[in-house]
Amino acid sequence: MDIRKLFSLEGRVALVTGATHGLGMAVATALAGAGATLAVNGHSADRLDKALKTYENKGIDAKGYLFDVTDEQAVAEGVARIEREAGPIDILVNNAGIIKRIPALEMTLPEWNEVIATDLTSPFLMSRAVAAGMIRRGHGKIVNMCSMMSEVGRSSVTAYAAAKGGLKMLTKNLATEWAKHNIQVNGIGPGYFATEQTAPIRVNGNPFNEFIVSRTPASRWGDPEDLAGAAVFLASRASDFVNGHILYVDGGILASLGRAANEN
């Protein structure tokens, strides 16, 4: 057995939703680095164009597709177009997501529905859209971007936690339905990562920055590249007997009660 071939994505087509920035771009970059033909989805034309230039600067020939992952018809048309232009989708990463930090008593129903539609319904729509082709071909990999909030709660993220908890169970259920077709459905649960969005709070003296560093056994924020190995593993033949599993990439935060003040 050539272990390197188990992790190779040569000849595979990978679609990553919400891959215009942040963790989605890091995952997409990793899949391309392992040899996959890359298709990236976005919902903003400007951001998608900027992302494609970034991929080009990395030496990646990414193909961009603009469609709303919460719209059933748009998803069907987007997937059909990708398979016409890039080839049959072998790997789907459901990364698109949003969070609204609003206390439950203050959250409106439209705000709740927007989070649920993006973070939970869209992975269902996307997975369903690609699964028929995967079943015909007899193989496929679906990776859902879950969260630590798939396991624990936190103040003011009620809709997000509900969606990510639901996504964990969607992952497990689709895995049980489609495993007989040689389709593996798994998830990645990122911890707190150093991204453009978290930059304002990742400064010395910020209470939340100090909380994360002290709460995480690794004593640091995650680097987006820390997701690369998990993404390639779950997208490759190396995970052919792994199904319905959520791989938490969190520096150990879910395994720990944290450290007391001044504890080494």
N, C-alpha and C positions, 0 to 999 in steps of 0.2 A: 504493500500500500504506500503510495506517495502522498504523504500528509499535506504537502503543498497543494496538490490537486483538490483535496477536500475543501480547501478554503478559497479556491479560485472561482471567480465569477465570469470567466471568459465565456463568451457566447450567450450570456444571459442579458435580458433586458430588465432594467430596474426602474420603477416609477416611484418617486418620492413626492408626496404632497406637501405643500407648504415649505418647499426647499429653497426659498429665496434668501434666507438669512439664518443666523443662529444655529440651533442644534440640527435642524433639518438640512441645512447646507453641509454641516460637518458629517452627517450620516451619508448624504449623497456623495460627497467627496470620497469617503471611505469606500463606498461600493464601486465607484468608478476606478479607484486605485486598485481594487481587486480584480478589475477587468470587465466590469459590467458596462453595457451600453446604457447611458443615463438619460432618463426623461424626468424633467422636474415640472411640478405644477405650482402655480401661484394664482392669487386673486387680484393682484394689482399689476397693471401693464408696466408701469414705471419700475416697480420693484423687480418684476421678472426680467425686464431688459437689463437692469443693473446687475442682477444675479448672473445672467448668462455671460456678461462681460467678465465677471469675477471668475466664473468657471473657466472661461477661455484663457484668462491670465494664469490659471492653475494648470493649463495644458489639457483641460477636459472638454471634450466635444459634447456638451449637454444640449439636449433639445428641450425647448420650453413650451409649455401648454397652459394657456390661460382659461380656466373655467372654475365655476363655483362648486366646491365639493359637497355643499349641502343641498344642491339642486339635482333631483333624480335624473331629469332629462339631460342636463349639462354633463353629469357624470357619465351617462351612457354614451353620449356623443364624444366626450373627451377620451374615454377609454378606446372607443372604436377608432378614433383618429390616430391615437398613439400606436395602436396595433397595426394600422395601415402603414404608418410612416416609419416607425422605429422597429416594429416586429412584435410578436406575441409577448405579453408581459409575463415574465417568470417570477419577478419579485415585486411586491407592493409594500411600501412603507407608508403607513397612515400616520403622518406627522402633523398635518395641519391642526392648529388648535388655538384657542384664545382663553384668557382668564379675565374675570371681572372681580375685583376686590371690593365687594359691597356687602355690608351686613345683611343677613337674611331678612330681617324685618324691613329693610329699605330697598331690597331688590324687587324690581318690577317683573311682571310675567314676561314681557318682551325681552328683557335682559336675561332672564333665566333661559328662555327658549333659544336665544342666540347661542349661548354657551353649550347647551345640550345638543343643538343641531350641529355645531362645528366639531365638538369634542367627542360626541358619541354617535350621532346619526350618520355623520359623514364617513366614519370608518366602516359602518355597516353598508352604506351605499357603495363605497369604493370596493370593499371586499366582495360583495355580491356581484358587482359588475365584472370583476376580473376572474371570479371563481369558475364560471362556466367554461372559459377557455382553458384554465388550468386543469379542470377535470377532464376535458377532452384530450389534453396532451399528457395527462398522467403525472403531473408534478407541479409544484408551486410553493412559494414562500410568501407569507403575509406577516409583517411585523408591525404591531401597533405601539405607538408611543404612549405608554401609560405614564404614571407619575407616582411619587411617594404618596400622593393623595389618593391613590388606588387602595392604600392600606390605612392611612391615618387622616385625621381631620385637622383643620387649622381655621382659626377665626377669619371670617369674611370671605371665604372661598367656597361657599356652600354649593353653588351650581357646578363649579369646576371639580370639586371632590366627588360630587354625585356622578358627574359624567365619567371621570377617570375610574371610579369604582365600578361603574357599569361597563367601561371599556375592558377592564380586567375580566369580567365575567363574559362579555361578548367574545373575547379572545379564547377563553376556555371552551365556550360552547361551539364556536365555529371549528375549533380544533377537533372536538369530538365528532362533529358532523362530517368533516372533510378529510379526516386522517386516512380513511379507507381509499381515498383517491391520491394518496401520496402528496397531500398538501399539508404543510406544517404552518400553524398559526401560533405565533408567540408574541411576547411584548417586551419592551425595554422600559424600565422605570428610572428615569434620570433623577438624581438628587439636585442639589443647588449648583448651578454652573455659571462660569464667568462668561457672560454674553454681553452684547451691546445693551440689552434691556436691563441687566443687573448692574451695569457699570456705575450708576449714580450711588448705589448703596454699598459697593465694594470698596470702601475707603476706611482707613483707620479712624476710629472714633465713632463710626456709625454703629448704633446699638445692634442693628440686624446683622451687620457684617461680623461683629464680635460674637453674636449668638451662633451664626452658622459655623464659624471657625472653631468655636469651643464645643459645639454640639456634634460636629463631624469627627469621628476618630482619626481620619486622615489629616485633620487640622488645616484643611484648605477647601476652597471652592473647586469644583470640577472644571477641567479644561475641556472644551468641546471635542477635542481629539480623543479624550478618554472614552468616548462612545464608539470609536472606530472598530475596536475588536469585537465588541458585543454585536454591532450591526452586521459585520461581515460574517461572524459565526452563525447568526440566526438566518442569514440570507443564503448560506452556502450548504453544500452537501454535508459539511461537518455536523450539522444539526438535524440530519434526516430522521433521527429517532427522538427528537425533542419536540414536544407538542403541548400546547396549552400552558406554557411556562412563562412567567414574568421575571426577567433578569434585571435586578435592581443595580444600577450603576450609581452609587450614592456615597462612596467613600466610607461606608459602614454605618451611616446615620440611622438606618432602620434597625440595626443590630445592637444599638447602644442606647443607654439612658443618658448619655452625654457625660461631661466632666463637671465636677464642682468647681467653684471659683478657686483659682490659684492651684488647681490640681495639675500635676505633670502628666 
